Amino acid sequence: MKCSKRQDLVLYYYGELEEPEEKRLASHLETCGKCSAAWQRLKETLEGLHCEPPEMPESYWRDYQRGVRNKIGKRSPRRFFFPARPLLQGAITAMLLAAVATAGFHYYRGKQDRIMILQNYELLSELDLLEDFDLLRSLEEVENL
């Protein structure tokens, strides 16, 4: 084993090496003085850093729970758009529905007009010709006078 793989010592300490690699490293630590010394220093350092979390007294947890409950109780419910104005919300909703219905009616009516024009296009195009004919007839009547 190469002595340059000292990062494996941390993995070895936490037991995160594969079994064959762990066995190789353990046998290497028995034979290599430098790696064995590095292993001892690392192990002492990591064990010195390890500490148990402090035990909190029961009164702390009771106060903590009471504080959480108070915060939950004081929190006002979230309202969308207008807070605490249900009558105003209803009026705005009714106006929006009326506006949408009116716009839809006008759109539908305009669409019906376009359909009628397309269906009667021939008749309407001949209408101009009839207007010209009426004008000629009027001119003839004026001449006869």
Phi, psi and omega in degrees: 000142179281140179282350182282353181267060182283342178294339177292341180295322179293317178296323178295319180299317182273001178071034184255010177271154173294154186302315180296320180293322179296318179294319178298317181293321180296318179291326178293320180296332178288332185257334185259120182290319181298313182292324179295319178294318178297321179297316180297317179296316180296316181298317178295319180296311183293324178289328177290330179283335183288127176215151179278144176294147181294147179277123181272138180291158181300325180297326178299313183292326176295314179296322180297313179297319178298317179297319179295316179298319178297317179295321179293319181292327181279342183291126180278148179294143180282134177241145181263143174073288179234120179286130172055040177225070185294326179294318179293321178298318179296318180295317180294320178297317179296319179295320178295318178297319179296319180295318179294318180296318179295315179297319179296320179297314180294323178296315180297317181296318178295323178294320178296321178298317179295321178295319180296319180295317180295322181290327184251029184297317180300313181299316181292324178292328177283342179298322176299320179295321178294323178296320177296321179296318178298322179296318178296319179297319179297320178296320178297320179295324179293321180293324181289344180283000000 
